[in-house]
Amino acid sequence: MTHSYKPFILIIIISLGIIVGVSALYYSARTYQVAKDIKTQKITPTPTPEAPIIRDVKEEVKRNEQQILAEPGNLDLLKSQASSFLLLGENEKSINTYLQAIQLTPQDADLYVGLGDAHVQANSTSQAIEAYEMAMSLDPQLIHVYVQLANIYTIKQPDRTNVIDTYIKGIQSNPNNILLRILFSSFYEQIQEKELALEQYQRVLQIDPTNSIAIRKIEQLSK
């Protein structure tokens, strides 16, 4: 009796194999056809939905455009529009709008910071440096400026001396800023200046004795 079932089991297994094989062939053919249809524009892929914040920014840009036409000298509107363009990646528009705002208030350090950020995104490094240096001269306590300049001199225009000078200027103007000291310490580690890195981490602990980053790094560098 047991042996009489074997042919049926074998038939069932073969049938299942045929079904799986046919299904795989159909799926492959269908996938190929869909890709072909997309390529020949018979099927339009569903667009990726915009993030809500991007939609909101685009709507704000449209509102600002109308208001700026009505109030061309409105500094707040120009600032808002310039930062919106920056967020959307429309760098040239952002740069031009920041320049318009700077013409109205050439002593506003924040405008030069925004201008520098727009130039960084546009890969116009020299102009970014000029904008950040202007911002630094107007307000030496803008931490973002020192961080951005140090990044430029580390990545885009590698220059060890300029990186060190930038961090020193930032720390002199903001002696209790932990972020600048930790970044400075980290840079010294990268260039294998262990003792100088240790010195900066120790100064972090003088400001914040419980700083976990400085504690861990001092332990690692002291070995």
Residue pairs with C-beta under 8 A, 6 or more apart in sequence:
34 43
37 43
38 44
38 45
50 58
54 87
54 88
57 84
57 87
57 88
58 88
60 80
60 84
61 81
61 84
61 85
61 88
64 77
64 80
64 81
64 84
65 81
67 74
67 77
68 74
68 77
68 78
68 81
71 77
73 104
75 101
75 104
75 105
78 97
78 98
78 100
78 101
78 104
79 101
79 110
79 111
79 114
81 97
82 94
82 97
82 98
82 101
82 111
82 114
82 118
83 94
83 114
85 91
85 93
85 94
85 97
85 118
86 94
86 114
86 117
86 118
86 121
89 121
91 118
91 119
91 121
91 122
92 122
94 114
94 118
94 121
95 115
95 118
95 119
95 122
98 111
98 114
98 115
98 118
99 115
101 108
101 111
102 108
102 111
102 112
102 115
105 111
107 138
108 138
109 134
109 135
109 138
109 139
109 142
110 135
110 139
110 142
112 131
112 132
112 134
112 135
112 138
113 131
113 132
113 135
113 142
113 144
113 145
115 131
116 128
116 129
116 131
116 132
116 135
116 145
116 148
117 128
117 148
119 125
119 127
119 128
119 131
120 128
120 148
120 152
125 152
125 156
125 157
128 148
128 152
129 149
129 152
129 157
132 145
132 148
132 149
132 152
133 149
135 142
135 145
136 142
136 145
136 146
136 149
136 169
140 169
140 173
140 174
141 173
141 174
143 170
143 174
143 177
143 179
143 180
145 170
146 166
146 167
146 169
146 170
146 180
147 170
147 179
147 180
147 183
149 162
149 166
150 163
150 166
150 167
150 170
150 183
150 187
153 159
153 162
153 163
153 166
154 163
154 187
160 191
163 187
164 187
167 180
167 183
167 184
167 187
170 177
170 180
171 177
171 180
171 181
171 184
174 180
176 207
178 204
178 207
178 208
178 211
181 200
181 201
181 203
181 204
181 207
182 200
182 201
182 204
182 213
182 214
184 200
185 197
185 200
185 201
185 204
185 214
185 217
186 197
188 194
188 196
188 197
188 200
189 197
189 217
189 221
194 221
197 217
197 221
198 218
198 221
198 222
201 213
201 214
201 217
201 218
201 221
202 214
202 218
204 211
204 213
204 214
205 211
205 214
205 215
205 218
208 214
